[in-house]
Amino acid sequence: MYQKPYVIAEAGCNHMGSMEIAHDLIKTAAYYCKADAIKFQKRCPKELLTEEQYNAPHPNPVNSYGDTYGAHREFLELTVEQHAQLKAWCEECGIVYSTSVWDMTSAKEIASLNPEFIKIPSACNTHFEMLQWLCDNYQGEIQLSFGMTSHEEEEQIVQLFEKNGRAKDLVLFNCTSGYPVPYADVCLLEISRMRQAYEHRVKAIGFSGHHLGTAVDVAAYTLGAHIVERHYTIDRTWKGTDHAASLEPQGIRQLVDDLSAAHQALTYKSAEILPIEQVQRDKLKYRKH
């Protein structure tokens, strides 16, 4: 039996530091796209980056919102009070609020808001101190992506949650870290490998895609990843690294519709000849030629 698809619109920092745009992203994801959840990101740049990284220029200056990479990241950050407002707006719109956390400070701040789930991005999935703190102090669901992660690291992560009695609160995502990812590098059969290795040990297996279009997501769902996360923006031409690898509202809406259609279609026949076929059988099957 296939579970009902669950779609997460990953807004990340595509609000570009604007609460007005963030509010628009929430309303659009809820009312137009019909997504189940919207997810933002939270970083403490001075904790996450070395001094050298903080003061270095942005690697792609055309996408930068500051004179240095650190200033760029600070510009895109929202405070924990602003995230509380995002959560309140989500509740008004009937969509689940969540955030990816990249460091200890951010994990503690977002956990204080008690969201339904918190996401650990691929880049931070071996930050074992942060994972341990969340196991000890946050009781909600923890989602975690396996992009750029070795099988040995995967096992260490899952064992940490098992040792803390939290593995059944853990959702693992198949992911290839790239922006955007060519279809040949999406590697969907990793979902089957992950299901064999971890499905009986964790809560669920999901799919976090950075590719273009929505066809691949339906295949991921068919392989058993009923939670699907895709980057989301209002306009793919906006300034910033993630916009070009994101789906616009029509794309997220199409994704929701496609996954719903797949969910309805992924069944066995309830009878050898369905009622819809019987009408055609009576009309066509034994006609004289």
N, C-alpha and C positions, 0 to 999 in steps of 0.2 A: 504494500500500500504506500503510495506516494503522499508525503505530507503536503499540506497547502504551502505554496511558495510564499516566502517572506522577503520583501525587497527593501534594501537599505540604500537610500540616496546619500552618497558620501559627499557632503558639501565641502568638508575640509576647511581650507582657508580661502575658498572661492568667494567669500563675502568681501575680500580685499580690505578688511579692517572696518567695514561699514555695517553698523547695526541695521540700518535701513535695508541694505541688500540682504543681510542675513534673515531679516523678517520676511522679505519677499521670497527668499529660497524656501523658508518653512511653509509659507502659505501655498506656494506653487506646488511643492512636493506633496502637500496634504490634499489640496482641493483639485488640482489639475492632474498631477501624476498618479495620485492614489497610492503612493508608496506607504509602506508600513512604518518606516523609521527614517529619520534624517540624522546624519552624524557629522559633527564638527571635529576640530583638532585643538589640542591645548599643549603648548610648549612653554618652558621657561628658558629662553635662549641663552642666558648667561650660565645656566646650569648644564644645558645640553651641549654647548659648544665650548671648545677650547678658546683661550684668548686670541690665538692666531686665527682660528676659524671665524671668530666673532668680528675681528677687525679686517678680515680679507674682503676684497670686492666680491660681489655676486658673480658666480661663474657665467651667468648670462645676463649682462647688464640691462638689456632691453626689458627684462622681466622684473627688475629690481625696484623696490619701493623705498630704498635708502642708499646712502653712500657706501655702506659696508653690508656684508651679509647679515651681521648681527642687527644692524639698524633695519634692514629689510624684514627680518623675522619679527622684531619688536613691533613694527608697524602693523603687521598682520595679526598680532595677538589681541584677543579679547580677555578682559579680566574675569575672575570667577563670578563677580556680581553681574557682569554682562551675560555670562553663561547661565546664571540663574534666570535671567530674563528670557533667554532663548528657550530654556526648559518650560517656562510659564507660557510662552507663545505656542510651543508645541502642544502643551496640554489644552490650550484654547482651541487649537486646530484639529485635535484628535490624532496626532501623529507622535510616535515615540521619539524622544530626544536621547541622543548619546554623543559621546566624544571619544576620540582617540587620545591617549595620554602618552607623552614621550619622555617623561622624567618623573622623579619622585615628587617634586613640588606640584606638578600638574596632576599626578595621580591623587594626591591628598586633597587638592582643591576640588577636583571633579567628584571624587568619592563623597565629599561633604554634601554634594547636591543629591546624592542617592538616586542616580539614574537607573533605569531598568537594566541597562548593560553598559559596560565600558570596553573599549577596544584597545588592544595592544598591537601597534603596527609592526610589520616585519622588521623594521630597523631596530626595534627595541625589544624583540621577543626573547633575547638572552640577557636582559637587564634583570637578573635573578633577584636582586634586592627589591626591586619594584614589584616583581611578581609575588614575592613572599609577603610584602606589605599588603598588597591587595588581597591575598588569601586570608590574611589575619584580620583585616580591617574593613573589607567591603564584601557585603553578602550577596550582591547581585550577580548576574551572569557576566562572565569574562570571555570576550571574543578575541582571538589571536590569529594573526596571519603567519603562514609558513613561507613567505617569499624569502629568497636568498638565505635559506636555512638548510644545513646538512641534516641527514637522517639521525646522526648521533645527537645533534642539538635538539631535534624534534623530540627524541626520546627523553632527554634531560628535562625538557619543558613539561612533558606530560607526567613524568615521574614526580616532579615538584608538586604538581597539583594533586596527584594521587596521595603523596605523603601527607598532604595537608587536608585530605578528605574533601577536596574541592573539584575533582576531575569531572563530576557530573554537572558542574556549573560552567564547564569549559566548552566553547565552540571553536573548532579549528577550521581555518580557511585555506583552501588551495589558492596559491597566488604566485604569479611571476612578477617580480619587481622590475618595471620598466614603464616608460610613459611616452608614447603608447607602446603596447606589446604586439609584435607581429603574430598572426595566428599560429604559425609554426612553433612559437615559443610559449603559447598558452599552456600546452601540455595537459589537456583535460584528463587524460587517463591517470594522472596523479591523484585524482579524486578517488578512483578505484583502489589505488594503493593505500591511500590514507584511510579509506573505509575499512579495508582489511586489517590494517595495523592498529587503528585507534577507535573505530566506531563503537565497539563494545566497551571502551574505557572512558569515553567522554560523552558530552551531551549531544553533540551533533557535528556534522561536517558541512562546511559552507564553501562558497566560491567568491573570491574577490577579484574582479576582472579589470584590467587596464587596457583592454583592446578597443577596437572600434566596432560599432554596430551592436546588435543584440542577438544574432543567431547563435553565437557560441554559448551564451547564457542558458538558452533552452537545452542545449546539449549537456551542459553542466548539471542542470536540474534533473535531466533524464538519468544521468549517472549517479544521482542520489544526493546532490548538494541543494537542499531545499531553501537555504538562506543565501541570497545573492546580493552582493554589494557592488555598486558601481559609482564611480566619481560623477559628480553632478554639478552643473553650472547653468546659469541663465543664458549665457552667451559664450560660445567657445572661442570667440575672437578677442575676448577681454584680456587685459595684461596679466600675465602670471604663468607659472610653469604648468599647472594642472589643468587649465581650461581646455587646452587642445586635446587632452586625453580623457575628457569628460563627456557625458551625454547631456544634451540640452533637455528641457522639460518634455518635448515631444518624444525624445528617445527613452526617457524613464517611463513615460506613460505607455509607450509601445512595449517596453520590457515587461511591465506589469501585465499588460493585455496578453502578450505572447506566453508568459509563464502560466497565467490563468488558463489559457487555451490548452497548453500542454498538460496541465494538471487534470483538466476534464477529460482529455483524450487518453491518458495513460491508464487504461483499464482493460480487463478482459471482457469479452462479450458475455452478457448475462444470460444469453440463450444462444443455441446454435444458429437460429435465424431470428434476428431482432424484429420487433414490430415494424420499424421503418423499412426493413427489407421485405417483410411479408407482403406489403402492398405491391412492391415491385415484382416479387416472385409470382404473385397471382396474375400480374399483368404481362410479364415478360418471359417467365421461365420455360413454360411448355407450349409456347405458341407454335402453330404449324408453319412451316416454311415452304 
